Amino acid sequence: TNSFVENETGILYVTNKADANLIFGTDNTTAVTIDNSQNATFAGTTTIGSGTAHSSANDLIVGGTSSGNSHGITITSHNDDSGRILFSDNSNLLEGQIIYDHSNNSMTLGTSATTALTIDSSQNATFAGNVTIDGSGHPVLLVKGDASAGEDTHLQLHKSNGHGWTVYNSGTTLHFRSDTSSNDQVLQLESDKSATFSGTITNTPNTSDAYAMFVNQQNNAGWGLRVAAG
């Protein structure tokens, strides 16, 4: 026999006026508990919409698969605060995190309670650890610039003191530049495979009967080529 709680006009209140929990149950088992601070605890899966999920991640299901309908979750915060998705375990309530900071429009991803990746408001990404590209084929790191806007593409390799190397392309030319002091260009490669070196080229032999080649410029007096036994 079915039973109903109905109200055809006005507001229907189900209220526990005592300082105690309000409990809803099915099959003689508690399904929803609302405590005296208005916190609700659901004993089973909570579904908003008509969606289904894998059994390993079905505590909260939002949305459905009907065509023509978009679904989502919105986290709203003040423009000086942040929105957060946190991952916790029985030893750390902040083990993993996804945080959007509205004060500077940056997003951070964290592991082991530590920031791992920061994406700023200009979409620049800063990794706190090593970046490894791995795969079964040919791992590729693709760096692209906007050719229509005349942008060069740069790859910079720097130490913590700011010194290092920059590799960049300008049109069909690839440049290698040392940033140790005065941003000196070291090597320039053209599309026709020609190479221009700005400094000394040294070929150091590994055996006693090998030969070494030196191409250099001394005191701005001209270029010379010397081949010497190792």
Disulfide bonds with the S-S distance in Angstrom:
none
